[in-house]
Amino acid sequence: MAERIQKILSRWGIASRRQAEKMILAGRVKLNGRVVQLGDKVDLTTDNLEVDGKKIKIQNRPQLVYLLLNKPAGVVSTCDDPHNRPKVLDLLPAKLKEGQGIHPVGRLDFESTGALLLTNDGDLTLTLTHPSYHLPKTYRVWLDKPPSQNDLNRWRAGVMISGRKTLPAQVKLIKQQQKRTLIEVILTEGRNRQIRRIAGQLGFKVLELHRTKIGSISLQSTDGSTLPIGHYRYLQPTEINLLKNIKNKFNSKSFKLATHN
């Protein structure tokens, strides 16, 4: 079965889909001896696909990997950075970051910390980052002053950002200290710097932003221990099954919509 080349490169651990597109545009990928174009498809059972002169074979596909990382501040959630800042992949051992195609699922701001999924499952990444899929994410946010009930209600109802209203959110006050206040925010969308931008519109400055959960996948284990900052762990089988069920349901839904249009 023929599939888009960037999808194959992602699945085979050559690169994330975004990286694969850059490789294709740079002329580094050939199909049956010719330089490929974006949108070209390949069937590895019959075609000869090469990246930088190296043939990609079906049996070379790496095992799928699913990780949870507790991202530190001052690290970018990308595989490449033009400013040479520290990247999340730099926190992994060589056996995971070399030739595995592992990449972050979505992003956390450079200054933000907390839960970030890493995988080489390109289909899962596409599902979880698709605009029509709303996986809840939980954040602990320190503000520079206490919000009023009206502020919380406005945040919950949605705020206009770049001409479009944010989806309703769960927001609750956790505790107040002398010069800062902790709130919990649960979002079902991931627009760029969304929490910081909403806080700014409501008159607050975000002092710290930490993501604690992605869906039901948490930095805190059932025994009460928390994954240390800068460390990663492999997802548990139950967590992987949860993600695979999400992917299968989303793909099934997308197929049904496509067949009815």
N, C-alpha and C positions, 0 to 999 in steps of 0.2 A: 504494500500500500504506500503510495507516494504521500509525503508530508513536506511542509515548508522546511527549507534548509535551516533557517535560524532555530526552528523548533527542535530539529534533530541535534544541532550543535549544543543546544541547552540540555537536552536529555542525555547526551553522551558525555557530558561533563567538560565540553570544550570551552564553553563560555555561557554567560547568561544570555537571554534573548537580545537584550540591548547591546551587549558586547558583540554578539554574533552579527547583528546588523551592521555594526561598525566594521567588523572584519570583512563582511561581504562588500561593503562600499569601498573598502581599501583594496579590493581585488585579491585578497588572500585565500579565497575559496574557489575551487574549481570542481565542475561537474562534468564527468566524461571528457576531461581535457580542456574545457572552456571555462572562462571566468564567469561566475554566476551573477545574477541580478537579484535584488530583493523581490520576493514573491515566487522565485523558482522553487520547484519541488523535487524531491529525490526519493527513490525507492532503493534502499540499501541492499535488497536482495538481487537487484539487477544492475544498478548504477554504480559508478566509481566516483566517490566523493573524496576530495582532498583538501586539507587545510595546511597551508605553508608547505605543500609537497608531501604531507603525510596522509596516507589513506585511512579513512574512517571505516572500521569494520563493525558489523553487528555484534560480534562477540566481545568487542572492546568497551561496550557500554558499562559504566561504573554502577555500583550498587547505590540505590537511592539513600540519601542521608538527610536526617531531620534533626536540627539542633535548636536549642534555646540559649540565647546569649543575654547576659546582663550588661548592656552597653554602658561604658563609662562616658563622662562628658569629655569633649575635646576629640572625639572620634567620628568620622563621617560614615554614614550608612550606605556606602557605594563601593563598588569593586575597583573603581579608578577615581583619582582625584587630580585635576590639573594643578592644584596648589601643593601637591605632595604632603597633604596632611595625613595623620594616622587614620587607617581604615579598619573597619570591623574584621576584615579577613586577616589583618595583621595579628589579631588576638588568637588565631587558630594555629595549631601545629602544621608543619609542612605537609604531612600526609593528607590533611584535609583541604588545604588551600591550593595544592598543586595538581592540576589536571583532573579535578573532581567536578568543576562547574558549580561549586557552591557559591551562593549569592544571598544577599539579604532579601527578605520578603517585605517590601515597603521600606519606609525610612523612619528614623527618629532624628530630630534636629541635632546639629553639631553640639549644642550646649546641653541637650536633654540626655537622660539616662533611662535604663530599664530594659524591659523585655523586647527582644527582637528575634524573630524566627530566621534561621538560615537553612537553605536546602539546595539541592540540585534537581529537584522536581519542578521542572518548568511549568507543567500543567497546573500544579498547585499554586505556584506563584501567580500565574495568570488569573486563576480563580479568586484568590484572596485579595488581589490588588485591582480587580475589575470594579469599575464605578457602580455597577448594579448590585454588587454583593456587599452586605453591610455586617461585617464581623465586629461585634462589640469589643472595644479596647478600654481598659481601665487605667486611669492616671491619678497620681497624687500630686497636687499642685500647691506650692507655697506662694501666696500673694503678699504684696507689701502692706496691705491693710484689710480689715474685715469687710466683706460684702454685705450689703443689706438684703433683706428678703426680696425686694424688688429687683436687685441685681441678679440674684440667683434665679428668679422666675424668668427674667429676660434671657439669661443664658440657656435655661431649660427649653424655652420656646423656640429659640433659634435667632441668630443675628445675621444681618446682611454683611457679606464679605464679597467684594468684587462683583457687586450687582446680583448676588445669588444668596438666598437665605440658607443658613446651615440647618441640618436636620435636628429635630428635637434631641436633647441630651439629658442624661441623669446627672444632676449636680447636687452635692450635699456638703454641708459644713462639717468638718471633722474636729478641729480644735483651733483655738486662738492663743497666741502668745503675745508678748508685749509689742513687738514690732512686725509681726507677720502672722498670717492665717493659713491654715491647711484646709483645702477642699478636695473632694474626690469627684472626678469627672469621668463619665462613661460615654464614649462616642461610638457611633455606628458609621462614621465616615472618616476619611483621612485626608482632608484638604491641607495644603501646604501651611505649616506653622499655625494650624487652626486655633489651638488653645491660646497661644500667645497673642494672636490677632484679635480674638474675641475679648480676652482680658483687657487688651489695650483700648478697644472700643468702649468698654464699660468703665474705663478709668483706672485700671489696675496694672501693676507691673508684676510679671512672673519672676519670682526669685529662683525657684527650682521646679523642674518638671520631670517626673519619674513615672514610667509606665510599669505597672505591676502585673497586668494580665492581658493576654490576647485570647479572646474567647474565654474558655475555661482553663487555658494553659497558663500557669502561674509561676512566678519566680519563687514562690513559697511552696515547699514540699509538704506532703501530708504529715510529716513528722514535726513540722513547725520550723524547720531550718530554711534559710533563704540562700539562693544562689549568690555567691559573692560577686561584687562588681568586677567586671572585666573577665569573668569566668563563663564557661558554657557547659551545657550538659546535653546528652542525647535525649530525645523525647522518649517517653515511655510508650510501649505498644498500644495502650489505650488512647494516648494522645495522638499517635500516628493514625490509628483507625478513625478517630474523630475527624482529623483533617482529610483523610481519604474519603470518608462519607460526605463531607462538605463538597469535595471536588466532584464526586460522582453525581451528587444531587444537582450541583450547578451545571455540570455538563449535560445532564439529562434535561434540565429545564431549558438550557440554551438550544438543545437539539429540537425540543418541542416547539419553541418560539420560531426557530428557523423554518421548520416544516409547515408552519401555519401562516407564514408571511408570503 
